[in-house]
Amino acid sequence: MVLQIKKWGNSQGIRIPVELLNETGLSVNDRLAVTSSEHGKIEITKIDLPHKALKAAGMLHRFADPELRKKEKDAFADAMKEKYGIAD
């Protein structure tokens, strides 16, 4: 399947055909982890996180000390990788 990157406002994106979504079990509003590797390869993985975990992460981010954001982001990424096998 060949897709083309298109401009959407100030961003760029691709449209994923419904057939591919059905094959992969993905659907509208699913949360995805996107990672890249050498040679232009992009991997998209569905994140199955409980709503409470996502809400807690949002609250932590909102109230965190701005000087600690880098350490917080690194710690959160490490926790996500350890628990769910995904990286930020």
C-alpha positions in Angstrom: 0.0 0.0 0.0 1.3 3.4 -1.0 0.3 6.5 1.0 1.3 10.1 0.6 2.2 12.6 3.3 -0.1 15.7 3.0 -0.1 19.1 4.6 -2.9 19.7 7.2 -2.7 23.3 8.5 0.7 23.6 10.2 1.1 19.8 10.3 1.6 17.0 8.0 -0.1 13.6 8.1 -1.3 10.5 6.3 -4.8 9.1 6.0 -5.0 5.4 6.9 -7.5 3.5 4.8 -10.3 1.8 6.8 -9.2 -1.6 5.3 -5.8 -1.2 7.0 -7.4 -0.1 10.3 -9.7 -3.2 10.2 -6.7 -5.5 9.5 -4.8 -4.1 12.4 -7.7 -3.7 14.9 -7.1 0.1 15.1 -10.0 2.6 15.1 -10.8 6.3 15.5 -9.6 7.8 18.7 -7.1 5.0 19.6 -4.0 6.2 21.3 -0.8 5.4 19.4 2.9 5.3 20.2 5.0 6.3 17.2 8.7 5.5 17.0 11.2 6.0 14.2 14.4 4.2 13.3 17.1 4.4 10.7 16.2 4.5 7.0 12.9 6.4 7.3 11.1 3.5 9.1 8.1 4.5 11.3 6.4 2.1 13.7 2.9 2.7 15.0 1.7 0.7 18.0 -1.6 0.9 19.8 -1.4 1.9 23.5 -3.9 0.1 25.7 -3.7 2.2 28.8 -6.4 2.5 31.4 -8.1 5.9 31.5 -7.0 6.5 35.1 -3.3 6.1 34.1 -3.7 8.7 31.3 -5.5 11.1 33.6 -2.9 10.8 36.3 -0.1 11.4 33.7 -1.9 14.5 32.5 -2.2 15.9 36.1 1.4 15.2 36.9 2.4 17.1 33.7 0.2 20.1 34.5 1.4 20.6 38.0 5.1 19.7 37.6 7.8 22.2 38.3 9.0 23.5 34.9 12.7 23.0 35.9 11.9 19.3 36.6 10.0 18.7 33.3 13.0 17.0 31.6 13.6 14.6 34.5 9.9 13.9 34.8 9.6 13.2 31.0 12.5 10.8 31.2 11.1 9.1 34.3 7.7 8.7 32.7 9.2 7.4 29.5 11.2 4.8 31.5 8.0 3.8 33.4 6.0 3.4 30.2 8.7 1.4 28.6 9.1 -0.9 31.6 5.3 -1.4 32.2 3.9 -1.4 28.6 7.0 -1.9 26.4 6.7 1.4 24.6 8.9 4.5 24.4 8.0 8.1 24.1 
